[in-house]
C-alpha cells in the first residue's frame, strides 16, 4: 500500500497583505506559528521520501515542521498553479535553495501536466510513504488526477493552511482519499 500525505504551506505574507507578491512570498508570522504546530502532528510519520515545493512558503513550512526523513528533495512539479498566466514563474529567484536538491525544472509546465507526472512517479516508485509540502492549487490538481477526474471539471479540492490530506493506493490498485484538509492540529493555537 502507498500513502501520499499532502501538507499545504502555512499562511503566506500575500494572504494578509495584497501588496505582497503572490508568486513567491514567505510565510507570515502567523504562518510560522501554524508550521510549528505541525511538529507534533508529523513526528510519528515515517515517510520514505519528502518532496518539497521550491517556493519559500512551502520550503519554510517544511523546515519549521521538523519532519524527519533521510530522503528530502525539492520538486518543481509541486509549485503552485500558474493560474493560466504564461510565464508566471519567469525570473523567480530560488537562490535560497541548495541547487543539488532540485531534481528537475518544471516551473513552466501546466499545472495539470505537473500533477500527472508527479502522481505517475509516486505510483511507479518503490517507496511506499510520501509527504509532499506544497500548495492548494497543485494539490487540487493532484486530487483530480489521482481520482481520474477530468482537469476541466468544476471539482476543486481546497486545502486550509498547514492542513494534511492523505491519499492511499491499496495493494489491489484501489485509490482512496482517507482524509482531506485536516487542520485539527491548529485547534490549540
ABEGO torsion letter per residue (X at the ends): XBBBBBBBBBBBAAAABAABBAABBBBBAAAAAAAAAAAAAAAABBBABBBBBABAAAAAAAAAAGBBBABBBBBAAABBBAGGBBGAABGBBAAABBAAABABBAAABBAAAAAAAAAAAAAABABABBBBBBBAAAAAAAAAAAAGBBAABABBBBBBBGBBBBBBBBAAGBBBBABBGBAAAAAAX
